[in-house]
Structure formats: C-alpha cells, structure tokens
C-alpha cells in the first residue's frame, strides 16, 4: 500500500480525503499544525507547520506521494497569505524533493484565474485561463502553480495542480451550480492525480460533472478522473430561493465570482482585520 503525506489534514478537504483515500487503497500520514481531532485505523499523524522546512522534510521521509491541502482558505492580508500559502508550498515541494518523493498534488484554485471572463458559449480549457488572480489568495495559487512547474522542469518531479472550484458537501449558491466539486468527486480527482502515469506538470480544473459547468474537464479526465456528481440536482431549490443567475453580474460573469468584487480588495481586507 502506497503511503501519502496529506497536509492540511484537519481542513474541510483534508477531512474528506482522510475518509476517502484509504478506501481507494492509500495509506495516510496526515499532517496539520494542530493535533487532529480523531484517530483513524492505520493512519499516521504528524503535528507540524508546513512552513517549517526541517519538519516537512522529516514528514516526507519514506512517503510515495504528497497531497498538499494546507494553507489559508479565502482572502487575507499579504503577510499571512504569503507566509502560509506561498512559503508553505515552497517548503512542501522542497521537502518532497529532498526526501526523494516523485509525485506531488497541489490544491490550486479557480481564483488563480478569477478575473477571467466565463465563456458565453463552450467551456474554458486550462489554456483559455492564464493567470489572472482575483485576490492575494489567488496570487498565492498562481505562485503555487509556478513553483510546481519549476520543480517539474528543474528536478524531474511529477506535479499536478488542481484548480478547485467550490468544494463543499452541497452547492449553496447559484454560482456553485457551475463550480461545485462534491466530496466523492474530490476523492476521485485526487486519486486520479496520484495514479496517473508520469503526468509531468499538469493544471486541471477541479469540479464535478455539473450541467452548468464553465470548465472543460478533458485534461482532468485524461488523468483518469471520472466525476459522478452534478450540482443540477440542487438547481430547482436554489433558483426558487434566489432566482435565475444574471449572466451580467460579476459573480456569474467572472470565474472568481465574489472574489472579484470591491469587498475583497486590500483596503477592505485590512479593515476586516486582515481576513475575509
């Protein structure tokens, strides 16, 4: 059984993966900055900060792959984002390299390209959406992808960046009818990224098979991802509660949705105490 180091194991996605990856045959070494709230059979647990390179090298010793889900979720002030999300990604990749780990899966985000306009027709491929971050958080995801590319080209590693949409138990907004990534599909996507033979450097969209998708899943499917869920089963109730999506509203006309609105600029983030 292959051993995977999972960072951010106590987070929302990390918790989903702690349940789902062992069912796919992966053994886990689960890492978070604080002790995990529970123990699971066969799971190794590590308390460490992903920005502590020495601790990350120790944690990566003897593993077959790394799945990096740690970091701040959502917008924050630059010092916090740059430390947790950029420095944390560097330490994760560098620890994997020093420990001889070939495969790393990185949790990127649609917010790396948030100011991209959604297509009027057809679907966005990864090539249609170069970096256009909508926040400091999005900038950190661009940096994450750039670091992944560097470690592939310079050190010959395999790095798959997942541009995750909205990873929640179920969609709760009209936008999520397009951007939802279900828990089951989250596990399937990460599993595919771990198993794909010699992917080199890949950026793929991380969403379910939503009827209203904005994104082309061909690259993710090429890795072996077969999404099973569709947010459309929630559409009737959401539309009844909120009305039909307005395609001229920036929340629905730009990939990053509300993250592109003025409330997420630096001045508002600082006014909110450095976190939104």
C-alpha positions in Angstrom: 0.0 0.0 0.0 1.5 3.4 -1.1 1.9 6.0 1.7 0.7 9.5 1.1 1.6 12.6 3.1 -1.5 14.7 3.4 -1.0 18.3 4.6 -3.9 20.3 5.9 -5.5 17.1 7.1 -7.8 18.8 9.6 -9.3 21.1 6.9 -12.5 20.7 5.0 -11.0 18.9 2.0 -8.4 17.2 4.2 -11.1 15.6 6.3 -12.8 14.4 3.1 -9.6 12.9 1.9 -8.8 11.2 5.2 -12.1 9.3 4.8 -11.9 8.6 1.1 -8.3 7.9 0.1 -7.9 4.9 2.4 -10.9 3.4 0.7 -9.0 3.8 -2.6 -6.0 1.9 -1.2 -3.8 4.7 0.0 -2.2 4.7 3.4 -2.0 8.2 5.0 0.4 10.2 7.0 -1.9 13.1 8.0 -0.2 16.4 8.9 -1.7 19.5 10.4 -0.5 22.4 12.5 -2.6 21.2 15.5 -3.4 17.7 16.7 -6.2 16.0 14.7 -9.5 15.7 16.5 -9.7 11.9 16.0 -7.6 8.8 15.3 -8.3 6.5 12.4 -7.1 2.9 12.0 -3.8 2.7 10.2 -3.3 6.4 9.9 -0.1 8.1 10.9 -0.5 11.6 12.4 2.1 14.4 12.4 1.8 17.8 14.1 3.9 20.3 12.1 3.7 23.6 10.4 4.1 23.4 6.6 6.3 26.5 6.7 8.9 24.6 8.8 11.1 23.1 6.2 13.0 20.8 8.6 9.8 19.4 10.0 8.4 18.9 6.5 11.5 17.0 5.3 11.1 14.7 8.3 7.4 14.2 7.5 8.1 13.4 3.8 10.7 10.7 4.5 9.5 7.4 3.3 6.3 8.5 1.6 5.4 7.8 -2.0 3.5 11.0 -2.7 2.4 14.3 -1.2 -1.0 15.8 -1.3 -0.8 19.5 -0.3 -4.0 20.9 1.0 -2.6 23.1 3.8 -2.9 26.9 3.8 -5.3 29.8 4.5 -8.6 29.3 2.7 -10.0 32.6 1.4 -8.6 36.1 1.3 -6.3 37.5 4.0 -3.7 40.2 4.4 -0.5 39.8 2.4 1.8 38.8 5.3 -0.5 35.9 6.3 -1.1 34.7 2.7 2.5 34.9 1.6 3.7 33.1 4.6 1.1 30.3 4.9 0.3 29.8 1.2 3.5 30.6 -0.7 6.1 29.7 1.8 4.1 26.6 2.8 4.0 25.5 -0.8 7.7 26.0 -1.3 8.5 24.0 1.9 6.2 21.2 0.8 7.8 20.9 -2.7 11.3 21.3 -1.4 10.8 18.7 1.4 9.4 16.3 -1.2 12.5 16.9 -3.4 14.9 16.4 -0.5 13.1 13.2 0.6 13.1 11.8 -2.9 9.3 12.0 -3.4 8.4 12.0 -7.1 4.7 12.8 -7.0 3.1 16.0 -5.5 -0.6 17.0 -5.9 -1.2 20.7 -5.1 -4.5 22.3 -4.2 -4.7 25.3 -6.5 -7.9 27.2 -7.1 -10.1 28.8 -9.7 -9.1 32.1 -8.0 -5.7 31.9 -9.7 -7.6 33.0 -12.8 -10.5 34.7 -11.1 -10.7 37.8 -13.4 -11.1 35.6 -16.4 -14.5 36.1 -18.1 -16.6 33.0 -18.3 -17.3 31.9 -21.9 -20.6 33.0 -23.5 -20.6 29.5 -25.1 -18.5 26.4 -24.8 -16.2 25.6 -21.9 -12.9 27.1 -20.7 -9.8 24.9 -21.0 -6.9 25.4 -18.8 -5.1 27.2 -21.8 -8.1 29.6 -22.0 -7.5 30.8 -18.5 -3.9 32.0 -17.9 -3.1 33.6 -14.5 -5.5 36.5 -13.7 -5.7 36.3 -9.9 -8.6 38.0 -8.1 -7.1 38.3 -4.6 -3.8 37.8 -2.7 -5.2 34.3 -2.2 -5.4 33.9 -6.0 -1.8 35.3 -6.3 -0.6 32.6 -3.9 -2.3 29.9 -6.1 -0.5 31.4 -9.2 2.7 31.1 -7.2 1.9 27.6 -6.3 1.4 26.6 -9.9 4.7 28.4 -10.9 6.6 26.6 -8.1 5.1 23.3 -9.3 6.3 23.9 -12.8 9.8 24.8 -11.6 10.1 21.6 -9.6 9.0 19.5 -12.6 11.3 21.2 -15.1 14.4 21.5 -12.9 14.1 18.3 -10.8 12.0 16.0 -12.9 9.2 15.6 -10.4 5.5 15.0 -11.3 3.3 17.8 -10.1 -0.5 18.0 -10.6 -2.2 21.3 -9.7 -5.9 21.1 -9.1 -7.8 24.3 -9.8 -10.5 23.6 -7.3 -13.9 25.2 -7.8 -16.2 25.1 -4.7 -15.5 22.0 -2.6 -18.5 21.7 -0.2 -20.9 19.0 0.8 -23.5 20.5 -1.5 -23.9 23.8 -3.5 -25.3 26.7 -1.5 -25.3 29.5 -4.1 -26.3 29.9 -7.8 -22.6 30.2 -8.8 -21.9 26.7 -7.3 -24.3 25.2 -9.8 -21.3 25.6 -12.1 -18.3 25.4 -9.7 -19.3 22.6 -7.3 -16.8 19.8 -6.5 -18.6 17.2 -4.5 -16.9 15.3 -1.7 -16.9 12.0 -3.6 -15.5 13.7 -6.7 -12.9 15.4 -4.6 -11.6 11.9 -3.6 -11.8 10.7 -7.2 -9.9 13.7 -8.5 -7.0 13.4 -6.0 -6.9 9.6 -6.6 -6.6 10.2 -10.3 -3.8 12.8 -9.8 -1.9 10.3 -7.6 -2.3 7.4 -10.1 -1.8 9.0 -13.5 1.4 7.6 -15.0 4.2 10.2 -15.4 2.0 13.3 -15.7 4.9 15.7 -15.6 3.4 19.2 -14.9 -0.4 19.4 -15.2 -3.0 22.0 -14.3 -6.6 20.7 -14.3 -9.9 22.0 -13.3 -11.4 20.5 -10.1 -15.2 20.5 -10.5 -17.9 17.8 -10.7 -19.7 16.9 -13.9 -22.1 19.9 -13.5 -24.6 20.5 -16.2 -23.8 24.2 -15.9 -20.0 23.8 -15.8 -17.9 26.7 -17.1 -14.8 24.5 -17.3 -13.6 21.8 -19.7 -12.8 18.6 -17.8 -10.9 16.9 -20.7 -7.5 17.4 -19.0 -8.7 16.0 -15.7 -10.4 13.1 -17.4 -7.1 12.3 -19.2 -5.6 11.7 -15.8 -8.3 9.2 -15.1 -10.8 11.4 -13.3 -14.4 10.3 -13.7 -16.7 12.6 -11.9 -20.0 11.1 -10.8 -22.0 14.1 -9.3 -23.9 17.0 -10.9 -25.0 20.2 -9.0 -28.1 20.3 -11.2 -30.0 18.1 -8.6 -29.9 21.2 -6.4 -30.8 23.7 -9.1 -34.5 23.9 -8.7 -34.4 24.7 -5.0 -31.6 27.2 -5.4 -33.3 29.0 -8.3 -36.6 29.1 -6.4 -34.8 30.7 -3.5 -32.5 33.1 -5.4 -33.9 33.5 -8.9 -32.1 32.7 -12.2 -28.4 33.6 -12.4 -27.8 37.0 -14.0 -25.0 36.5 -16.6 -24.1 40.2 -16.4 -23.5 40.1 -12.7 -19.7 39.8 -12.0 -20.4 37.0 -9.6 -21.6 35.0 -12.6 -19.7 36.6 -15.4 -16.2 36.1 -14.0 -14.6 32.9 -12.9 -13.7 34.2 -9.4 -17.2 35.3 -8.6 -17.5 37.4 -5.5 -13.7 37.4 -5.0 -13.5 39.9 -7.9 -15.8 42.4 -6.1 -14.6 45.5 -4.3 -15.2 43.9 -0.9 -12.2 41.7 -1.5 -9.6 44.4 -2.2 -6.7 45.1 0.1 -8.3 48.1 1.9 -11.4 46.0 2.8 -9.3 43.1 3.9 -7.3 45.3 6.2 -10.4 46.9 7.6 -11.7 43.4 8.3 -8.7 42.7 10.4 -6.7 41.0 7.7 -9.1 38.3 6.8 -12.2 37.8 4.7 
